Structure formats: structure tokens, C-alpha cells
Amino acid sequence: MYFPQTTDLRELRPVVEQTLMELGYSTDVVLRNTSESSEAEIDAFNRLNDPHSPHRVLLLVNKGTEGWDCPSLFACALARRLKHSQNFVLQASTRCLRQVPGNPHKARLYLSMDNRGALDQQLQETYGETIADLNRTSQDTRIARLVVRKLDVPPLVVKRIIKHVVPVADAGASPLHVAKPDIEAEPVVVRKVYTPEEQPGKRAVLRQVAEEQATYAVPGLDLYSAATELAAVYRLDVWTVYAELRRLYGAGGTVPEAHLPALAAQVEEQTRRYRIEQEEVQVALALIKPEGFKIEQEDDGSVVYTAEIVYQKGKEHLLLSWKEMAAHNGGDFGFHYDPYNFDSQPEKSFFAQMLDAVNLEPQQVEDIYFTGGLQDPRKTDFYVEYRGVDGGWHRYSPDFVVRRKDGCCYIVEIKDARFRDDAVDGEDGRKAIAVRQWVGLNPDQLRYEMIFTSSGGVAFNQLEPARMFIEGS
């Protein structure tokens, strides 16, 4: 459940937990993730795909949108109308639409009519589809088996900036001093269950509390536990931290969990004595990592590396196999895995035309790779990291790499013309900036181009820069 503000989450969390209790569920299944979340909450959020994770209901503020891939997520709800949504409604509501193999169940979106209208508009602007189109689309899905054809693809050796955190010599640090955070302690519904049993020396027995009854309690830690946690994180003397907490909360007080992140921020501000140093290093990026695929044995005894993808029947035309192009691909270029799973018709159009071009200059070209369909870091190292509009770091794999035999590479991204001015995917968007910074470190080796098209293909004249690169200019 996505909330616009933390105050909205605080107001509605008791309603969510009360409803869960009425349905017979424990409130332990609830997990929040906001800018005020504790380290424990953030760690739990990052482990949601673990089958042993106890959390089933997520309450989010400014989290879980762009770049968050949670295959086990099956339903999303936007709790309030958003005044300024940009693409938030689209990013939030579609987090649960990524189907995984073996899951036949439909995802569900819960939206107000206002947010439904925003989603409809953003779907049209981004994908050219409406909610009505999605409702009419058949859920007939199919599974394709990808096989790695080229196991010995040479890695791409490039320069990258690596950052190191280096401690600074202690130059007489001041004593620790923190202030009590001005943060409202968030009330949480607590379900208390008493089991009837005999009490020695008493006639009374415990009575089980009905589920509709609830007690509001503020979760917190005793002073020593809070001091121990902060001291362990920042490598401080536990009694120094304990003395500060005792001064703030009193000898027998408790530290509300809502205060811990703010206290930690104060401690960090006073104790951080580090600097960040940058180092330029050469790294070898594997375009494909066979060890990230499933190993299978064929009938003839040979070993192959495979993976499965799930796609809509209506997008089957975007798969392209090596056998389909064999007659036009005498140099056996491309298809380091087979089939290629393109995202759009323009991507497929670009590859088909470039395959003809590289076969005309086989003496110049090492190979051409479709890299946009393979983004799992277990299967490839070819990606850059960029900071998204949500402030978090995300991975981006450009669509194509054309590599000449002299080691130079031409990186190409194909985009719909609607995205030209997009803050993330546009010509000057965050992804493009990240790649250009990478190219700037390797000006003699890397080139980058974005091709925007408003049609179902890539025009012949738009391929001219790539053709010139193939010819060696």
C-alpha cells in the first residue's frame, strides 16, 4: 500500500492492522518502509522475496517504485489521491505486474477513481495503451527457453571510477551530545492473546482477549538495548551512549523506535571521520555470464546453459531466433543467446538492419550483441548504475553493443519518441547521463547513441552513424 505522506501512513496503519485482526491474521505480517525506517525494517524489505520472510503487507512512502523488482508481489493499492503524481501512479501500481514462471494468478490493482484516471493517462503517455486495452488483453502467456550459444564472449575491458571510504585521523573529537528527536511516536496495534491455564494458588484462570479488542502501544527499546545498538553501529563506548540516552529519557525510560533513525543520524554526524576517495581502474565486464544460467543436459549428452522467460502471446513476434536469420547471417553475428527477446518492434528492426550491415563488413566487426533483454546481474556485468528520481541507485543496460575487432564499441539505445524529454529515459535523462560519464572515461573505446522513433521501425537514415562506425570511421 502506497501512501503520499508518512502522516497518512500513521493515520491509516491502525485501520489496516485492525482489519487484519478481524480476518484472523497477525499484525506481525505488516512492514513499513519510509525515510524514517530503521535498519531492521530496511533489511526486512530487502528480503521480501525470501520464502521465509514473515511480512505480507507493506506500507510504503516514497519507496518501492522505480527500479524495485519484487516478483512475489501480487497486489498494489494507492491509499490516497496524489496531488502531484508525475509517473508515480504508473510506477507504483505496476510493480506487481511482472509475472514469473509457474505463476498463473492475476495481479490486482486497487485504485481510487482519481488515481485510476491518472494511471490511464500515464499508460497512454508511456506505452500508448489504456486501462481498457489492458482489460481486453488476453492473459494467455507463453514460456520461452533461452539457450546460451556463445560461451566465450570476450569481456569488455573499460575504465571505471571506484570509490573508497577512507578513515580520517582523529583530531580531538568533541564529546557525544544528542538531542531528543521531535518525532511523534507511531502508534501500532498490538494483539494480545492469553491462553487459559490453571494458576497455582489461584482460582482464576487467564481469559483470552477477543480479536476485535486492541491495545495501542508505542514500540520502544530500553536504554541499554538502544545504547548497545547505536554503539555497535558506530563503534562507540556503550556507556557513553547510554549516559546520553539516560539524560534524554530518564533513568527508567525507553527509546521509541521512531526516534532511533534520528538519533543515529545525530551520532553519525558527530562521529563520521571519513572521506571518499575516487580511483580510476580497469575492469573486465562480462557481456554474458554462463554461470548465472541453469545447466541442463541435452539428449546427446552435451551441456547447455538455459533460462526461461514469460511473455504475452501477443508479443511473440518480438522473439527472434538464430535459425530465422541464418540465411542472412553468414558471419554468425549476434545471438550470443537464442532467441533474442526484444521489447519493441523498433529494437527488432534495428537489429535486423544492423545484422545486414555487419555481414557486409565482416573483416571489421567482432560481433553485435542485444544486451537490453539481459539485465540480471547474475547473467551479465554490462550495466551502469544511475541515481533515480526516488534517490535510490538503479541498474541500466543499454539495448545494443556493436564491437569492432580493434576493440572499439558502439552502444545504442532505442526509444519511443515520447520519451525524448523524459527525466529518466530521455535524451538527457539520468540513464543517458550515466552512460555518457562512462563513455567520457573511455573516449577512444566507447561511443553512445540514442535513437528515437515514432514508428514501428528504425529509419534507414537513422542507422548512418552506426554504419560509419562499422566501416571504421
For each residue, the residues with C-beta under 8 A, 3 or more apart:
1: 16 57 58 59 60 76 77 78 79
2: 60 61 64 65 76 77 78 79 92
3: 6 8 9 12 59 60 61 79 80
4: 8 61 79 80 82 83
5: 8 9 61
6: 3 9 10 34 35 36 61
7: 10 11
8: 3 4 5 11 12 61 79 80
9: 3 5 6 12 13 32 34 59 61
10: 6 7 13 184 186 187
11: 7 8
12: 3 8 9 15 16 79
13: 9 10 16 17 30 32 59 186 187 188 189
14: 17 18 187 188 189 214 216
15: 12 18 19
16: 1 12 13 19 20 30 57 59
17: 13 14 20 21 27 30 188 189 214
18: 14 15 21 22 189 212 214
19: 15 16 22 23
20: 16 17 23 25 26 27 29 30 57
21: 17 18 24 25 27 189 191 211 212 214
22: 18 19 211 212
23: 19 20
24: 21 211
25: 20 21 29 56
26: 20 29 191
27: 17 20 21 30 188 189 190 191
28: 54
29: 20 25 26 54 55 56 57
30: 13 16 17 20 27 55 57 58 59
31: 41 44 45 48 55 57 58 59
32: 9 13 37 41 58 59 60 61
33: 37 41 42 45 58 59 60 61 63 64
34: 6 9 37 60 61 62 63
35: 6 61 62
36: 6 183 258 261 262
37: 32 33 34 41 42 45 261
38: 41 42 257 260 261
39: 42 43 233
40: 43 44
41: 31 32 33 37 38 44 45
42: 33 37 38 39 45 46
43: 39 40 46 47
44: 31 40 41 47 48 53 55
45: 31 33 37 41 42 48 58 63 64
46: 42 43
47: 43 44 50 53
48: 31 44 45 53 55 58 70 72 73
49: 53 70 71 72
50: 47 53
51:
52:
53: 44 47 48 49 50
54: 28 29
55: 29 30 31 44 48 58
56: 25 29
57: 1 16 20 29 30 31
58: 1 30 31 32 33 45 48 55 64
59: 1 3 9 13 16 30 31 32 33
60: 1 2 3 32 33 34 63 64
61: 2 3 4 5 6 8 9 32 33 34 35
62: 34 35 65 390
63: 33 34 45 60 68 390
64: 2 33 45 58 60 68 70 92 95
65: 2 62 68 88 91 92 95 390
66: 91 388 389 390 392 394 424
67: 388 390 392 394 395
68: 63 64 65 95
69: 98
70: 48 49 64 73 95 96
71: 49 98 100
72: 48 49
73: 48 70 76 95 96 107
74: 96 105 107 108
75: 96 107 108 109 110
76: 1 2 73 92 93 94 95 96 107 108 109 110
77: 1 2 109 110 111
78: 1 2 82 89 92 93 110 111 112 115
79: 1 2 3 4 8 12
80: 3 4 8 112
81: 112 114 115
82: 4 78 85 88 89 115 118
83: 4
84:
85: 82 88 89 115 118 122
86: 389
87: 90 91 122 126
88: 65 82 85 91 92
89: 78 82 85 92 93 111 115 118 119 122
90: 87 93 94 119 122 123 126
91: 65 66 87 88 94 95
92: 2 64 65 76 78 88 89 95
93: 76 78 89 90 109 111 115 119
94: 76 90 91 97 109
95: 64 65 68 70 73 76 91 92 98
96: 70 73 74 75 76 107 108 109
97: 94 107
98: 69 71 95
99: 103 107 141 310
100: 71 103 310
101: 143 308 310
102:
103: 99 100
104:
105: 74
106: 139
107: 73 74 75 76 96 97 99
108: 74 75 76 96
109: 75 76 77 93 94 96 119
110: 75 76 77 78
111: 77 78 89 93 115 116 119
112: 78 80 81 115 116
113: 116 117
114: 81 117 118
115: 78 81 82 85 89 93 111 112 118 119
116: 111 112 113 119 120 131
117: 113 114 120 121
118: 82 85 89 114 115 121 122
119: 89 90 93 109 111 115 116 122 123 131
120: 116 117 123 124 130 131
121: 117 118 124 125
122: 85 87 89 90 118 119 125 126
123: 90 119 120 126 127 129 130 131 133 134
124: 120 121 127 128 129 130
125: 121 122 418
126: 87 90 122 123 418 419
127: 123 124
128: 124 416 418
129: 123 124 133 134
130: 120 123 124 133 134
131: 116 119 120 123 134 135
132: 135 136
133: 123 129 130 136 137
134: 123 129 130 131 137
135: 131 132
136: 132 133
137: 133 134 312 314
138: 312 313 314
139: 106
140: 312 313
141: 99 310 311 312 313
142: 310 311 312 313 316
143: 101 308 309 310
144: 308 309 311 319 339 341
145: 306 307 308
146: 293 306 307 308 309 337 338 339 341
147: 304 305 306 337 338
148: 151 288 290 293 304 305 306 336 337
149: 322 335 336 337 338
150: 153 288 335 336 337
151: 148 290 305
152:
153: 150 286 287 288 336 367 369
154: 366
155: 284 285 286 287 381
156: 284 285 287 382 401 403 409
157: 282 283 284 285 407
158: 282 283 285 438 441 442 445 446
159: 280 281 282 283 441 442
160: 280 281 282 283 438 441
161: 278 279 280 441
162: 278 279 280 281
163: 276 277 278 279
164: 276 277 278 279
165: 274 275 276
166: 274 275 276 277
167: 273 274
168: 171 273 274 275
169: 273
170: 173 273
171: 168
172:
173: 170 270 271 273
174: 177 270
175: 240
176: 236 240 241 244 267 270 271
177: 174 244 270
178: 244 248 263 266 267 270
179: 248 266
180: 248 249 259
181: 258 259 262 263
182:
183: 36 256 258 259 262
184: 10 258
185: 218 220 256 257 258 259
186: 10 13 218 257 258
187: 10 13 14 216 217 218
188: 13 14 17 27 216 217 218 219
189: 13 14 17 18 21 27 214 215 216
190: 27 214 215 216 217
191: 21 26 27 211 214
192: 209 215
193: 208 209
194: 206 207 208 209
195: 206 208
196: 205 206 207 208
197: 205 206
198: 205
199: 202 204 205 206
200:
201:
202: 199
203:
204: 199
205: 196 197 198 199
206: 194 195 196 197 199
207: 194 196
208: 193 194 195 196
209: 192 193 194 213
210: 213
211: 21 22 24 191
212: 18 21 22
213: 209 210
214: 14 17 18 21 189 190 191
215: 189 190 192
216: 14 187 188 189 190
217: 187 188 190
218: 185 186 187 188 256 258
219: 188 256 257
220: 185 254 255 256 257
221: 225 226 229 254 255 257 260
222: 225 226 254 255
223: 226 227 242 245 246 249 253 254 255
224: 227 228 238 242
225: 221 222 228 229
226: 221 222 223 229 230 245 255 260 263
227: 223 224 230 231 238 239 241 242 245
228: 224 225 231 232 238
229: 221 225 226 232 233 260
230: 226 227 233 234 236 241 260 263 264 267
231: 227 228 234 235 236 237 238 240 241
232: 228 229 235
233: 39 229 230 264
234: 230 231 264 267 268 271
235: 231 232
236: 176 230 231 240 241 267 271
237: 231 240 241
238: 224 227 228 231 241 242
239: 227 242 243
240: 175 176 231 236 237 243 244
241: 176 227 230 231 236 237 238 244 245 267
242: 223 224 227 238 239 245 246
243: 239 240 246 247
244: 176 177 178 240 241 247 248
245: 223 226 227 241 242 248 249 253 255 263
246: 223 242 243 249 250 251 253
247: 243 244
248: 178 179 180 244 245 253
249: 180 223 245 246 253 254 255
250: 246 253
251: 246
252:
253: 223 245 246 248 249 250
254: 220 221 222 223 249
255: 220 221 222 223 226 245 249 259 260 263
256: 183 185 218 219 220 259 260
257: 38 185 186 219 220 221 260
258: 36 181 183 184 185 186 218 261
259: 180 181 183 185 255 256 262 263
260: 38 221 226 229 230 255 256 257 263 264
261: 36 37 38 258 264 265
262: 36 181 183 259 265 266
263: 178 181 226 230 245 255 259 260 266 267
264: 230 233 234 260 261 267 268
265: 261 262 268 269
266: 178 179 262 263 269 270
267: 176 178 230 234 236 241 263 264 270 271
268: 234 264 265 271 272
269: 265 266 272
270: 173 174 176 177 178 266 267
271: 173 176 234 236 267 268
272: 268 269
273: 167 168 169 170 173
274: 165 166 167 168
275: 165 166 168
276: 163 164 165 166
277: 163 164 166
278: 161 162 163 164
279: 161 162 163 164
280: 159 160 161 162 441
281: 159 160 162
282: 157 158 159 160
283: 157 158 159 160
284: 155 156 157
285: 155 156 157 158 381 382
286: 153 155 289 380 381 382
287: 153 155 156 336 369 371 380 381 382 401
288: 148 150 153 336 337 374 379 380
289: 286 292 293 378 379 380 381
290: 148 151 293 305
291: 378
292: 289 376 378 379 380
293: 146 148 289 290 305 306 307 379
294: 305 306 307
295: 303 304 305 306
296: 303 304 305 306
297: 301 302 303 304
298: 301 302 303 304
299:
300:
301: 297 298
302: 297 298
303: 295 296 297 298
304: 147 148 295 296 297 298
305: 147 148 151 290 293 294 295 296
306: 145 146 147 148 293 294 295 296
307: 145 146 293 294 337 379
308: 101 143 144 145 146
309: 143 144 146 341
310: 99 100 101 141 142 143
311: 141 142 144 315 316 318 319 341
312: 137 138 140 141 142 315 316
313: 138 140 141 142 316
314: 137 138
315: 311 312 318
316: 142 311 312 313 319
317: 345
318: 311 315 341 342 343 344 345 347 348
319: 144 311 316 339 340 341 342
320: 324 325 339 340 342 348 351 352
321: 324 325 335 338 339 340
322: 149 325 326 329 334 335 338 339
323: 326
324: 320 321
325: 320 321 322 328 329 334 335 352 355
326: 322 323 329
327:
328: 325 355 356 359
329: 322 325 326 332 333 334 355 359
330: 359 362
331: 358 359 362 365
332: 329 335
333: 329 355 358 359 362 365 367 368
334: 322 325 329 340 351 355 367 368 369 370
335: 149 150 321 322 325 332 338 339 340
336: 148 149 150 153 287 288 367 369
337: 146 147 148 149 150 288 307 340 374
338: 146 147 149 321 322 335
339: 144 146 319 320 321 322 335
340: 319 320 321 334 335 337 351 370 373
341: 144 146 309 311 318 319 373
342: 318 319 320 345 347 348 351 370 372 373
343: 318 347 372 373
344: 318 347 348 414 416
345: 317 318 342 348 349 456 457
346: 349 350 414 416 451 453 455 456 457 458
347: 318 342 343 344 350 351 370 372 399 414
348: 318 320 342 344 345 351 352
349: 345 346 352 353 456 457 458
350: 346 347 353 354 399 400 412 414 451 458 463
351: 320 334 340 342 347 348 354 355 368 370 400
352: 320 325 348 349 355 356
353: 349 350 356 357 458 460 463
354: 350 351 357 358 368 400 402 463 466
355: 325 328 329 333 334 351 352 358 359 368
356: 328 352 353 359 360
357: 353 354 360 361 463 466 467 470
358: 331 333 354 355 361 362 365 368 402 470
359: 328 329 330 331 333 355 356 362
360: 356 357
361: 357 358 364 365 470 471
362: 330 331 333 358 359 365
363: 405
364: 361 404 405 470 471 472
365: 331 333 358 361 362 368 402 403 404 405 470
366: 154 403 404 405
367: 153 333 334 336 402 403
368: 333 334 351 354 355 358 365 400 401 402 403
369: 153 287 334 336 400 401 402 403
370: 334 340 342 347 351 373 374 399 400
371: 287 374 380 382 397 398 399 400 401
372: 342 343 347 375 397 398 399 400 413 414
373: 340 341 342 343 370
374: 288 337 370 371 379 380 397
375: 372 380 383 395 397
376: 292 379 380
377: 380 381 383 395
378: 289 291 292
379: 288 289 292 293 307 374 376
380: 286 287 288 289 292 371 374 375 376 377 383 397
381: 155 285 286 287 289 377
382: 156 285 286 287 371 397 398 401
383: 375 377 380 395 396 397
384: 395 396 431 434 435 438
385: 393 394 395 396 434
386: 393 394 396 430 431 433 434
387: 391 392 393 394 430
388: 66 67 391 392 393 394 424 430
389: 66 86 423 424 430
390: 62 63 65 66 67
391: 387 388
392: 66 67 387 388
393: 385 386 387 388
394: 66 67 385 386 387 388
395: 67 375 377 383 384 385
396: 383 384 385 386 431 434 435
397: 371 372 374 375 380 382 383
398: 371 372 382 401 411 412 413 435 448
399: 347 350 370 371 372 412 413 414
400: 350 351 354 368 369 370 371 372 410 411 412 413 414
401: 156 287 368 369 371 382 398 409 410 411 412
402: 354 358 365 367 368 369 409 410 412 466 469 470
403: 156 365 366 367 368 369 407 408 409 410
404: 364 365 366 407 408 409 410 469 470 472
405: 363 364 365 366
406: 472
407: 157 403 404 445
408: 403 404 444 445 446 447 469
409: 156 401 402 403 404 445 446 447
410: 400 401 402 403 404 447 449 466 469 470
411: 398 400 401 435 439 446 447 448 449
412: 350 398 399 400 401 402 448 449 450 451 466
413: 372 398 399 400 431 432 435 448 449 450 451
414: 344 346 347 350 372 399 400 451 453 458
415: 419 420 425 426 450 451 452 453
416: 128 344 346 419 452 453 454
417: 420 452 453 454
418: 125 126 128 422 454
419: 126 415 416 422 425 426 429 452
420: 415 417 426 427 452
421: 426 427
422: 418 419 425 426 429
423: 389 426 429 430
424: 66 388 389 429 430 431
425: 415 419 422 429 431
426: 415 419 420 421 422 423 429 432
427: 420 421 432 450 452
428: 432 433
429: 419 422 423 424 425 426 432 433
430: 386 387 388 389 423 424 433 434
431: 384 386 396 413 424 425 434 435
432: 413 426 427 428 429 435 436 448 450
433: 386 428 429 430 436 437
434: 384 385 386 396 430 431 437 438
435: 384 396 398 411 413 431 432 438 439 448
436: 432 433 439 440 448
437: 433 434 440 441
438: 158 160 384 434 435 441 442 446
439: 411 435 436 442 443 446 447 448
440: 436 437 443
441: 158 159 160 161 280 437 438
442: 158 159 438 439 445 446
443: 439 440 446
444: 408
445: 158 407 408 409 442
446: 158 408 409 411 438 439 442 443
447: 408 409 410 411 439 469
448: 398 411 412 413 432 435 436 439
449: 410 411 412 413 465 466
450: 412 413 415 427 432
451: 346 350 412 413 414 415 458 462
452: 415 416 417 419 420 427
453: 346 414 415 416 417 457 458 459 462
454: 416 417 418
455: 346 459
456: 345 346 349
457: 345 346 349 453
458: 346 349 350 353 414 451 453 462 463
459: 453 455 462 463
460: 353 463
461: 464
462: 451 453 458 459
463: 350 353 354 357 458 459 460 466 467
464: 461 467 468
465: 449 468 469
466: 354 357 402 410 412 449 463 469 470
467: 357 463 464 470 471
468: 464 465 471 473
469: 402 404 408 410 447 465 466 472 473
470: 357 358 361 364 365 402 404 410 466 467
471: 361 364 467 468
472: 364 404 406 469
473: 468 469
